[in-house]
Amino acid sequence: MDADIEISKKSAAEKALEYIRDGMVIGLGTGSTANYFIEFLSRRIQEEGLSIIGIPTSKRTEKLANGLGIKLSNLDHHPRIDLDVDGADQIDPEFNLIKGGGGAHTLEKKVATASKRFIVIADSSKLVNRLERAIPIEVLPSAREVVEQELIKMGGKSVLRRNFTTDGGNLILDTRIEIQNSMNLESALNSIHGVIDNGLFARRRPDMIIIADGKNITIRKR
Ligand code: 5RP
């Protein structure tokens, strides 16, 4: 574990607490940076007696938040969320994201889309000039082969994520593919039959990013 990166993740997560208000419904992201936020949030709820409802984006997050005593709900009961706080794997200068390193991007995207405000918290290593990581694509197990063939036709090279199934019981194809237009690619990938959702966030970009390099924080808004 890189100590500086952990300090950065904690600093970004702590900063995001400034945007919490009593009575809010808050999307709870997935991943190590989001975990710090959830821990800090639970402390603040207890210390200040805040009335907050959390909408978890994965079973892991649900377990963590539940264990920390945060009241939880879901999109069926709370289709409008005040604020979503989540991490990211890569962030480009226009705030397009690649997410899904933890394989939770399908619900993460739904929660971000349902949120009035979407804040991404990250250490500075996540900032890139151009998105270039493999894009995680959640696929139905029975459609894996046909989806892979379609991706090859689109110029993509996929690797099946080993020993991993999503919360929905599906597979992840981590796919290297050239991103010329992120919005078009996000839609094109999702139009392949058998694809559940992909980790490109171009249609729902964050409204704000909180980037930390150690204890140095930079806030950027769209
Ligand atoms: C999970 C995600 C995470 O937000 C992303 O992988 C970043 O994780 P971390 O904060 O651990 O670096 O998209 O599906």
Boltz pocket constraint, residues with backbone or C-beta under 6 A from the ligand:
constraints:
  - pocket:
      binder: B
      contacts: [[A, 29], [A, 30], [A, 31], [A, 32], [A, 33], [A, 34], [A, 86], [A, 87], [A, 88], [A, 89], [A, 98], [A, 99], [A, 100], [A, 101], [A, 102], [A, 103], [A, 104], [A, 105], [A, 108], [A, 121]]
      max_distance: 6.0
